[in-house]
Amino acid sequence: MTGPVYSALQARALELGPFGHEPSRDNPGPWQHWQLGRDEQDVAWLLLNKADSSVNVLSADVLEELGQVLDALQDNPPTGLVLRSGKPGSFCVGADIKEFRHLHSEQEVSEKLTRAHGLVKRLVDLPYPTVAVIHGAALGGGLELALCCDYRIAVAGASMGTPEVLLGLHPGLGGTGRLVDLIHPVAAMTMMLTGKNTRDRKAKAQGLVDLVVQERHVANAISAVMSGKVKKRKNTWQARLFRIDPLRRFVGKKMRGQAARKAPPEHYPAPYALVDLWEKYGRNGTDLLRHEVDSFAKLLTSDTSRNLVRVFFLREQMKALTSVDPQVAPIRQVHVIGAGAMGADIAGWCAIQGLRVTLFDTQPEMIAKAIGKTAALCRKKRFSSADTRAVLDRLIPDFHHDGIAQADLVLEAVPEKLEIKHKVFAEVEPKLKDGAILATNTSSIPLEQLQDGLKHPERMVGVHFFNPVAQMLLVEVVQHSKMNNETFERAKKFVGQISRLPTPVSSAPGFLVNRALTPYLIEAIVMLDEGHSPESIDQVALDFGMPMGPIELADQVGLDICLGVAEMLRERLDTELPETPQWFKDKVDQGKLGKKTGEGLYVWDKGKPKKRNSPARAPEETLDRLILPMLNACMACMREGVIDNEELLDGAMIFGTGFAPFRGGPMKYAHERGFADIQQRLQQLAQLHGKRFAPDAGWAAQDSDK
């Protein structure tokens, strides 16, 4: 849904007072990033329009120029000030995160932030009415800038948020104090602790904004504010109540408990730092703002924040792969073959993202189930009934493959059996229209084997999604020697169209993610076979920072999928993998496949695995037995050229497996631990447990290159 909304914002004619409906492209005036003008009522309009950028960010030079603007206003005060964005897409998306990488000490951060606090305090103290007009997104420092104004007007569709926690931080430009003073303190803390955005109407109900208007009514809303018809919001009685220390401490304790269930303090300190800040200094706004600087500086220079900032840029790097040549035709219609778990989810997600989708399956009841799952996902995302109907209108049951001839991309999601896929391709390829892409969602079969019998292998590509499709951001775009560049570029563009992150990988057994994940899962099964409890094995992985343990993950993936991939890798790779225990194979034969059947390695109830409390601790070597085989496979993929660089590998493993983000990715973790140490430890494990732990040659080669 974000694509159409963003397009509408881009097309909007903004009400910009003395500037008309569009700021001058030449940006006349003394400043590079700001434009200042006055209307007939002598109200100053200050437009933020960061040069050479599609969005506004609060970089050091933007803030420096803001100080110069305030100097000019001090010399010639207006009757009021309107602050808004000259960018059609959004208000301001926060700080310039690139600058974080150049700050190396707490003192350096504190000094810069103290100057910034002094600057925005000048905006707060202006002696005439100030109003921020917010369209699109106002995030992080952008929202904090708006909080410095007396009033906030949201244009319909606007969203506001404090996503700093996702970077291992909390607000740092006064947001911790101003937000808890403006709205209910618990709502403010929840907003900062979760990083979730708030939409226009909810923001109005909370008191975060004073008015919500259509763009065409912005001028009238500003006139109402300047004439005193809109009452200035004062501190709520809840804000005053929460200045009482015992009440803050009581609520803060509950907040810590809620945070601990999702983010342990040793891995993600920011939520706890925010609660500490509020508990200790929340009785006095001035104290809170002053100590916010020190707390932010400590977090920004922590390993967690450094790595989460790295993850942010990994994501941006992957998103950039979708920005292909504008001349490359987009995908407008998709035909999905197979309405099983993956096919249904892929079809539904494409429809939600605005594409027309035809869905084929030999069993009509499977298509009906897929449509029901898509409707349920729309409800979960709180779509309106009209938006849900539009999504379902785009998801078209196709019982006779009629959609193939119209599709720009045909994607098969049938079972992982080579003969079935060959049969599908033989039927589909003759019906493709000129220029259409033939895509496979295979998770393990090398594309060279799928090419047999194709007349046009150059337009076949692997587009490998991960389960659950609506949550997992990664899509592996699998290349092969006969694929042409147009197919590759269109496939990457398609992944971007559906709001996913592409990772180009070469066709090889298991590609990247399954190749790296399988040894991790298999070792957990071996340890289970040795008599260790599933809960104790999972807990070791959770303590390391994984989102779930390998036993639970195997159940989530499906034991049949795990078994199939393991057998394929064992057969096709020149590497040692332990034999799968017979009892595991028996579970698969009995249909006990994990979460999807209600029983696997755990028994599942209402979507949750039943786990025993306080199991015996796993052996000390468990972590290395789990993680090092994964790292070893990652190194093998690098050495063999399955993926181009370590940054993409780390991004793929974080967004495709949930590898502990605060560690920055498996290769980042490997560098910090040291290649020589990893090689030595693998050799020790190989002596204890077998050849499957033999270190890949890449460890020694890369370590010697340093």
HELIX and SHEET records of a PDB file:
HELIX    1   1 THR A    2  ALA A   11  1                                  10    
HELIX    2   2 GLY A   17  PHE A   19  5                                   3    
HELIX    3   3 ALA A   60  ASP A   75  1                                  16    
HELIX    4   4 ILE A   97  HIS A  102  5                                   6    
HELIX    5   5 GLU A  106  VAL A  124  1                                  19    
HELIX    6   6 GLY A  141  LEU A  147  1                                   7    
HELIX    7   7 PRO A  163  LEU A  167  5                                   5    
HELIX    8   8 GLY A  175  LEU A  182  1                                   8    
HELIX    9   9 PRO A  185  THR A  194  1                                  10    
HELIX   10  10 ASP A  200  GLN A  206  1                                   7    
HELIX   11  11 GLU A  215  HIS A  217  5                                   3    
HELIX   12  12 VAL A  218  MET A  226  1                                   9    
HELIX   13  13 TRP A  237  LEU A  241  1                                   5    
HELIX   14  14 ASP A  245  ALA A  260  1                                  16    
HELIX   15  15 ALA A  270  TYR A  281  1                                  12    
HELIX   16  16 GLY A  285  LEU A  300  1                                  16    
HELIX   17  17 ASP A  303  ALA A  320  1                                  18    
HELIX   18  18 ALA A  341  ILE A  352  1                                  12    
HELIX   19  19 PRO A  364  LYS A  380  1                                  17    
HELIX   20  20 SER A  385  ARG A  394  1                                  10    
HELIX   21  21 ASP A  402  GLN A  406  5                                   5    
HELIX   22  22 LEU A  418  VAL A  428  1                                  11    
HELIX   23  23 GLU A  429  LYS A  431  5                                   3    
HELIX   24  24 LEU A  447  LEU A  450  1                                   4    
HELIX   25  25 PRO A  457  ARG A  459  5                                   3    
HELIX   26  26 ASN A  485  GLN A  497  1                                  13    
HELIX   27  27 VAL A  513  ASP A  529  1                                  17    
HELIX   28  28 PRO A  534  PHE A  544  1                                  11    
HELIX   29  29 PRO A  550  VAL A  557  1                                   8    
HELIX   30  30 LEU A  559  ARG A  572  1                                  14    
HELIX   31  31 GLN A  582  ASP A  589  1                                   8    
HELIX   32  32 LYS A  595  THR A  597  5                                   3    
HELIX   33  33 THR A  622  GLU A  640  1                                  19    
HELIX   34  34 GLU A  646  THR A  657  1                                  12    
HELIX   35  35 PRO A  661  ARG A  663  5                                   3    
HELIX   36  36 PRO A  666  ARG A  673  1                                   8    
HELIX   37  37 PHE A  675  HIS A  689  1                                  15    
HELIX   38  38 LYS A  691  PHE A  693  5                                   3    
HELIX   39  39 ALA A  697  ASP A  705  1                                   9    
SHEET    1   A 6 TRP A  34  ARG A  38  0                                        
SHEET    2   A 6 VAL A  43  LEU A  48 -1                                        
SHEET    3   A 6 GLY A  80  SER A  85  1                                        
SHEET    4   A 6 THR A 130  ILE A 134  1                                        
SHEET    5   A 6 TYR A 151  VAL A 155  1                                        
SHEET    6   A 6 LEU A 211  VAL A 213  1                                        
SHEET    1   B 3 ALA A 137  LEU A 139  0                                        
SHEET    2   B 3 SER A 159  GLY A 161  1                                        
SHEET    3   B 3 THR A 198  ARG A 199 -1                                        
SHEET    1   C 8 LEU A 395  PRO A 397  0                                        
SHEET    2   C 8 ARG A 356  PHE A 360  1                                        
SHEET    3   C 8 GLN A 333  ILE A 337  1                                        
SHEET    4   C 8 LEU A 409  GLU A 412  1                                        
SHEET    5   C 8 ILE A 437  THR A 440  1                                        
SHEET    6   C 8 MET A 460  PHE A 465  1                                        
SHEET    7   C 8 LEU A 474  GLN A 479 -1                                        
SHEET    8   C 8 LEU A 501  SER A 506  1                                        
SHEET    1   D 2 TRP A 604  ASP A 605  0                                        
SHEET    2   D 2 LYS A 608  PRO A 609 -1                                        
END                                                                             
